[in-house]
Amino acid sequence: MNRYAFSIVLVLLLLGFIPAPADGQVGRGKFGVGLSASGNMLLSDWKTNDPGYGASVDISYSIGNDWGLLAALGFDSFSGKDPADLNVLSTAFHGRLAASYDFLPNKILNPFLFAGAGLTYYFPRVDNGRALLSGADRPWDLFVNGGVGVDYFLDESWSIIVTANATMLGSDNLEGYAAGSNDIIGRVSVGVRYYLFDRSTVQRIVDAVQK
């Protein structure tokens, strides 16, 4: 198969998998790449629950009219004082995969739910730099995650996303102590996302191939 024929087949496949969004909006049948910043709080029974911060990059892919897949890589920084009045700083890196459900996928303002699971690596330390993993057998853990969000579309390619979610880890090691109840993280994030492969983009590819 020559390059021209292969390009035509590829474009036809894309057209088949990408439905035209209603009302001129986006959010369905697309692949998106995003970047977000977050404020968070580690609900710990071993230290004070001070506000922290984080950031992540994410990708999204719609697999139907209402359902989609979300994947993200990011980090969080948590702070607080332990019972000995030492400042504890925990830095955690995570990757997660979730399923999402869109309530208004073809509207400018689209509320959605999401739930999934992931893996985190964490590095708890006190303010003098000493590592804390008291009684912990490993510096990583699995977690489950779920939340709500709103996608506000600025145009056919860009959107602003606001989410609120909770994460429960499988242990109590995140703040450096392996005792007590499982750690829970509350997080609110704001970000932007750029959507690729909408119908107009595919049409431009078709036009370019045909020239």
Protein Blocks (a to p, Z undefined) as FASTA:
>chain_A
ZZklmmmmmmmmmmmmmccdehhiahihpacddddddddddddfkbccdddddddddddd
dfbfkbccdddddddddddddfkopacddddddddddddddfblmbfbdcdddddddddd
dddddfkopacdehiabfcdcdddddddddddfblmbccdddddddddfbfklnopagdj
ddddddddddddddehifklmmmmmmmmmZZ
